[in-house]
């Protein structure tokens, strides 16, 4: 049994093993705000040093400035993460203290992003120490050789963790394994550089706004052409679905046709960046529902 239940993994393992938890979920939080606040428009990434010596980052992305990361202990249900508004306010105050002259206010925050990672409580009521490395526990040492618990902390390490787990499983089953994930390109990964792919895409679609082409290439890699194919009969599908986001209607159609999107949240939160930048307005959600009813390609 491979226990890969994310932030609930250690709770599940302790229930099976009948032992005390050795990890606890720690929430991580990032604030997304407009690039421009006060009289300044920030377009470069930089770091800040918090009062506790922790490094904070500020990174522009998709028309927003993301500031993070807060680490907060979490004692609630891992399946229903809810952080009180006071946590965001506390972190915003920490950012302002680390950023002399910062004009940040709660009104500037477009969206609060929060998630759970394995970690352990740290000193202080508003701090936690998340794990910095993935972890794979073979519970043979706990007297349960059929159980493996795998936890990761970043998407960028997920394939390496999967390879490690696959190796352990195959060894336990006495099976040979040739795990090729380290050498298999991700779907849509270009053989050439992104710069070269962008240039080729602009040449191939010279009549389309470069901003639209660049957004699709950076989102889908070589698969951008599949999205463009959906819009070939209806150029209106290349119009943004809402102000403040480069996401176009063809992406909704593609998510439904090729990416198993079935709900409004699939389209807003999981297949496009609309939710990440705080652009999921009621009007956008209504259009997403319209797309799911078959209207995105008309």
Number of C-alpha atoms within 10 A of each C-alpha: 9 16 17 18 15 18 24 19 20 23 19 16 22 14 11 11 15 10 11 11 13 12 18 23 29 27 27 20 21 21 24 25 24 21 19 14 16 10 7 9 11 17 15 11 13 12 14 19 15 15 11 8 9 12 13 18 17 21 17 18 15 16 17 24 26 25 25 22 20 24 25 25 22 23 11 11 11 20 10 7 13 13 16 7 9 9 15 20 13 12 21 21 15 17 24 16 15 20 16 9 8 12 12 16 14 12 8 16 19 18 18 18 18 18 16 23 26 25 22 17 19 15 8 9 9 15 17 22 20 23 17 12 11 16 15 18 16 19 15 11 8 12 10 12 12 13 19 19 20 22 23 23 19 11 8 9 12 15 13 15 17 16 16 15 19 16 17 15 19 13 12 11 10 9 9 10 13 9 13 9 12 10 7 9 11 10 10 14 14 16 11 9 10 16 12 12 18 20 14 12 20 19 12 12 13 11 8 14 12 16 10 16 22 20 17 23 22 15 16 17 20 20 16 19 18 15 23 20 12 19 21 13 11 13 13 14 22 22 14 16 22 17 9 15 18 21 21 21 25 27 27 28 25 21 19 20 13 10 13 12 19 14 14 19 16 17 27 22 16 15 18 18 18 22 18 18 24 21 20 20 13 9 12 17 17 13 19 25 18 13 20 20 10 12 14 19 16 11
